[in-house]
Amino acid sequence: MSIFYHSRRHRSRGFTLIEIMIAMIIGLVLIGGVIQVFLGQRASHKTQEALSRLQENARFALSVLVKEISKSGHMGCLTSSDDVVNTLSAAADPTFSFETAIGGTDSNGVGPNGEDWDQIQVRSAGASQTSPALAIVSPPDIALGGTAPITLDPAASGYSDLVQYDIFAVGDCTAAAIFMITNDPSASGGVIEHEDAIAANGHPTTDNGMTNVTEDLQHQFGALQSSVATGISVTASEFLIQNNASGDPALFLNGREIVDGIVGMEILYGEDLAPLDLTADRYVNATEIDASGDWNNVTSVRVTLTVSSVDTLDDSGALTREITTTIKLRGRGV
């Protein structure tokens, strides 16, 4: 009986202190490994998420830049910007300088980390799915010369979108004119006026106070063959980087933020040198194009964006990448 009791007590004894300590150490090692795996996966997820946001911002920014820059200088069937008359009082503002299709300003090293914040202005006029060309349906009064109003078809698709103080263009294959509509198209029966000394007021995009400095378009559009001359929509776009409401750099189009995370933009212009063959012979900055005066010989634009993920990654800060693309100007070679 005594032997059985001692044997049972021997079999049911607990763990020793050493065994418990060894088990605790093994457990801590396993827990530490699990935590390391978790932290690694968490950091990898944050990196992938930041990279995904960076790439999305870059794709969107480039898609807008490519769309606007590629069509700069397009004036329907008109092939030379030398034949464009600009009556706007804001013509001195580079944004409305339609005599040249494209322009820019160097802003070297002004970003928070020394990035370039270059600016670019692009201008074009032409039909699109949302803004179709509007045919001039009757010839102007010959006696009025270039001051004659333009007559469009008020029933045509796109006419109802016209409002007073819109920036508009009329043109054929020999000349074009840019002006501000000074009457109310919805109540004019198709007549479009372009009088001088009437100031814009309350238009969503045309600056208050803008006028036509002259009523004379220097050409009678539709005088010979009304089906050739058309009214066409006008776009003037200015891209720049500046701080948004949160104090972070962002890409702006005509004063409105379109995408954040764009912390730098360097722009080089492909200049076609003599003999002119519609091919870029060199890529230079806006200052050099200004010096040569050859904006109308720019055939392509090379844009380098510095894109940030915006959100910081632990102690390493935000992800940044540089992305470069070369954009062909429509109808000007490569």
C-alpha positions in Angstrom: 0.0 0.0 0.0 2.8 2.4 0.8 4.6 1.5 -2.4 1.6 2.3 -4.5 1.1 5.7 -2.8 4.6 6.9 -3.4 4.6 5.8 -7.0 1.3 7.7 -7.7 2.7 10.8 -6.1 5.8 10.6 -8.1 3.8 10.4 -11.4 1.6 13.5 -10.7 4.3 16.0 -9.7 4.2 19.4 -11.6 6.8 21.2 -13.9 10.0 22.3 -12.4 11.0 26.0 -12.4 13.6 25.4 -15.1 11.0 23.7 -17.4 8.6 26.6 -16.9 11.3 29.1 -17.8 12.3 27.2 -20.9 8.6 27.0 -21.9 8.3 30.8 -21.4 11.3 31.5 -23.4 10.1 29.3 -26.3 6.7 31.0 -26.1 8.3 34.5 -26.1 10.4 33.6 -29.2 7.3 32.3 -31.0 5.3 35.4 -30.0 8.2 37.6 -31.1 8.3 35.8 -34.5 4.5 36.3 -35.0 4.8 40.0 -34.1 7.7 40.4 -36.6 5.7 38.7 -39.3 2.7 40.9 -38.5 4.8 44.1 -38.5 6.5 43.1 -41.7 3.1 42.4 -43.4 1.7 45.7 -42.1 4.7 47.7 -43.4 4.5 45.9 -46.7 0.8 46.6 -46.9 1.3 50.3 -46.1 4.1 50.5 -48.8 1.9 48.8 -51.4 -1.0 51.1 -50.5 1.2 54.2 -50.7 2.7 53.0 -54.0 -0.8 52.3 -55.4 -1.9 55.9 -54.5 1.3 57.3 -55.9 0.7 55.5 -59.2 -2.9 56.5 -59.3 -2.1 60.2 -58.8 0.6 59.9 -61.5 -1.7 58.3 -64.0 -4.4 60.8 -63.5 -2.1 63.8 -63.7 -0.4 62.5 -66.8 -3.7 61.7 -68.5 -4.9 65.3 -68.0 -1.6 66.8 -69.1 -1.3 64.6 -72.2 -4.9 65.4 -73.2 -4.5 69.1 -72.9 -1.0 69.5 -74.2 -1.4 67.2 -77.2 -4.2 69.4 -78.6 -2.4 72.7 -78.1 -2.4 74.9 -81.2 -5.2 73.0 -82.8 -7.4 75.5 -84.7 -9.6 73.4 -86.9 -8.2 73.4 -90.4 -6.1 76.5 -89.8 -2.4 75.5 -90.0 -0.7 78.7 -88.8 -1.2 80.6 -85.6 0.1 83.7 -87.4 -3.3 84.0 -88.9 -5.2 84.2 -85.6 -6.6 87.6 -84.4 -7.0 87.9 -80.7 -9.4 90.7 -79.6 -9.3 89.9 -75.8 -8.2 92.5 -73.3 -6.4 89.7 -71.4 -4.2 88.9 -74.4 -1.2 90.1 -72.5 -1.9 87.3 -69.9 0.0 84.2 -71.2 -3.1 82.1 -70.6 -5.0 83.9 -73.3 -2.1 84.5 -75.7 -3.6 82.5 -78.6 -1.0 83.9 -81.1 1.2 81.1 -79.7 -0.2 77.7 -79.0 2.0 77.0 -76.0 4.0 78.9 -73.4 5.6 78.3 -70.1 7.6 79.7 -67.1 10.5 78.2 -65.3 10.3 77.9 -61.5 13.4 76.1 -60.6 14.0 74.7 -57.2 11.0 76.4 -55.4 9.5 73.2 -54.1 9.9 72.2 -50.4 12.8 69.9 -51.2 14.2 71.9 -54.1 11.8 70.5 -56.8 11.0 72.4 -59.9 7.5 73.9 -60.0 7.4 74.9 -63.7 4.2 76.2 -65.3 2.8 75.6 -68.7 0.0 77.3 -70.7 -1.7 75.6 -73.6 -4.3 77.0 -76.0 -6.5 75.4 -78.6 -9.8 75.8 -80.4 -11.6 73.0 -82.1 -14.7 70.8 -82.3 -15.2 67.9 -80.0 -18.0 65.5 -79.0 -19.1 67.9 -76.3 -18.5 71.1 -78.2 -19.3 70.5 -81.9 -18.4 73.0 -84.6 -21.2 75.4 -85.4 -21.6 76.4 -89.0 -22.0 80.1 -89.9 -25.3 79.9 -91.7 -25.5 83.3 -93.4 -22.8 85.7 -94.7 -22.1 88.8 -92.7 -22.9 92.4 -93.8 -20.1 93.3 -96.2 -20.5 97.0 -95.3 -19.6 96.3 -91.7 -16.4 94.5 -92.5 -14.8 92.6 -89.6 -17.1 94.2 -87.1 -20.2 92.4 -88.4 -21.9 89.9 -86.0 -21.6 86.2 -86.6 -24.8 84.3 -87.4 -25.0 80.6 -86.3 -27.8 78.1 -86.4 -29.6 78.3 -83.0 -31.0 74.8 -83.5 -27.6 73.2 -84.0 -26.2 70.8 -81.5 -24.1 72.7 -79.0 -25.5 76.1 -79.6 -27.6 76.0 -76.5 -24.4 75.7 -74.4 -23.2 79.1 -75.4 -23.6 81.9 -72.9 -22.7 85.5 -72.7 -19.0 86.2 -72.0 -17.9 82.8 -73.3 -14.5 82.9 -75.0 -15.3 81.8 -78.6 -13.6 81.5 -81.9 -14.6 81.7 -85.5 -12.4 80.5 -88.4 -12.0 79.0 -91.8 -8.9 77.5 -93.4 -7.3 80.9 -94.0 -7.9 82.9 -90.7 -9.4 82.7 -87.2 -10.4 85.2 -84.6 -10.7 84.8 -80.8 -13.2 87.0 -79.0 -15.6 87.2 -76.1 -19.4 86.9 -76.8 -21.0 90.1 -75.6 -24.7 89.3 -76.1 -27.0 86.6 -74.8 -27.0 83.8 -77.4 -30.1 82.2 -76.0 -32.2 85.3 -76.9 -30.4 86.4 -80.1 -31.8 83.9 -82.7 -28.3 82.7 -83.6 -26.6 86.2 -83.8 -23.3 86.3 -82.0 -21.9 89.8 -81.2 -18.4 90.7 -80.2 -18.6 94.4 -79.3 -15.8 96.2 -77.5 -15.9 97.9 -74.1 -18.4 95.5 -72.7 -16.9 93.9 -69.5 -17.5 90.3 -68.4 -19.3 89.9 -65.1 -20.3 86.7 -63.3 -19.0 84.2 -65.8 -17.8 80.9 -64.3 -14.5 80.9 -66.1 -14.0 84.3 -67.9 -12.4 86.8 -65.6 -14.6 89.7 -64.4 -13.7 92.9 -66.3 -12.4 91.1 -69.5 -13.4 92.9 -72.7 -12.8 92.9 -76.4 -10.3 95.6 -77.1 -11.7 95.9 -80.6 -14.8 94.8 -82.4 -12.9 94.2 -85.7 -12.1 90.6 -86.4 -10.1 91.7 -89.5 -11.8 89.0 -91.6 -15.4 88.4 -92.8 -16.0 84.8 -91.9 -18.6 83.2 -94.1 -18.6 86.0 -96.7 -17.7 83.8 -99.6 -18.9 80.3 -98.6 -20.8 80.1 -95.3 -20.4 76.3 -95.0 -16.6 76.7 -94.7 -16.5 79.1 -91.8 -17.5 77.7 -88.4 -17.7 78.8 -84.7 -15.6 76.6 -82.5 -15.0 76.2 -78.8 -11.9 77.6 -77.2 -9.8 76.3 -74.3 -7.0 77.9 -72.5 -5.4 75.8 -69.8 -2.7 76.7 -67.3 -1.0 74.0 -65.2 1.1 74.8 -62.2 2.0 73.4 -58.8 1.2 75.2 -55.6 0.2 74.4 -52.0 -3.5 73.3 -51.5 -5.7 74.1 -48.6 -3.9 71.5 -46.5 -0.6 73.1 -47.2 0.6 70.3 -49.4 1.9 70.6 -53.0 -0.7 69.7 -55.6 -1.3 70.1 -59.4 -3.7 72.9 -60.3 -5.5 73.5 -63.6 -6.7 77.1 -64.1 -6.5 77.7 -60.4 -8.4 74.6 -59.3 -6.7 71.6 -57.7 -7.0 68.5 -59.8 -4.8 66.0 -58.0 -2.6 66.0 -54.8 0.7 64.4 -54.3 2.4 66.1 -57.3 5.4 67.8 -55.6 7.5 68.7 -58.6 7.1 69.4 -62.3 9.9 70.0 -64.8 8.9 70.9 -68.3 11.2 70.9 -71.4 10.2 71.9 -74.8 11.1 70.1 -78.0 12.3 72.8 -80.4 12.4 72.3 -84.2 15.5 74.1 -85.5 16.3 75.1 -89.1 15.8 73.4 -91.4 12.3 73.0 -90.1 11.1 69.4 -90.4 8.5 69.1 -87.6 11.1 67.1 -85.5 12.4 68.2 -82.1 16.1 68.9 -82.5 16.7 69.8 -78.8 14.8 69.9 -75.5 15.2 73.1 -73.5 13.4 75.0 -70.8 11.0 77.9 -71.2 13.6 80.5 -70.6 15.6 79.4 -73.6 12.5 79.3 -75.8 11.7 82.8 -74.6 15.2 83.9 -75.6 14.8 82.4 -79.1 11.2 83.5 -79.5 10.5 80.1 -81.2 7.3 79.0 -79.3 5.6 78.3 -82.6 8.5 75.9 -83.4 7.8 73.7 -80.4 6.7 70.3 -81.6 6.6 68.3 -78.4 6.8 68.7 -74.6 8.7 66.5 -72.1 7.2 66.5 -68.7 8.8 65.1 -65.6 6.6 64.8 -62.5 7.8 64.1 -59.0 5.0 62.3 -57.4 4.5 61.6 -53.7 2.4 59.1 -51.8 1.4 62.0 -49.5 1.1 59.7 -46.4 4.4 59.0 -44.5 5.7 55.5 -44.0 6.9 55.3 -40.4 10.3 57.0 -40.1 11.1 56.8 -43.9 8.8 59.6 -44.9 6.5 59.5 -48.0 7.4 57.5 -51.1 8.4 59.6 -54.1 9.0 58.7 -57.7 9.9 60.6 -60.9 7.9 59.9 -64.0 8.8 61.3 -67.4 6.7 61.3 -70.6 7.1 63.1 -73.9 3.9 64.5 -75.5 3.5 65.1 -79.2 1.7 68.3 -80.2 -1.1 67.4 -82.6 -0.1 68.2 -86.2 3.4 69.2 -85.3 5.4 66.1 -85.8 7.3 64.3 -83.0 
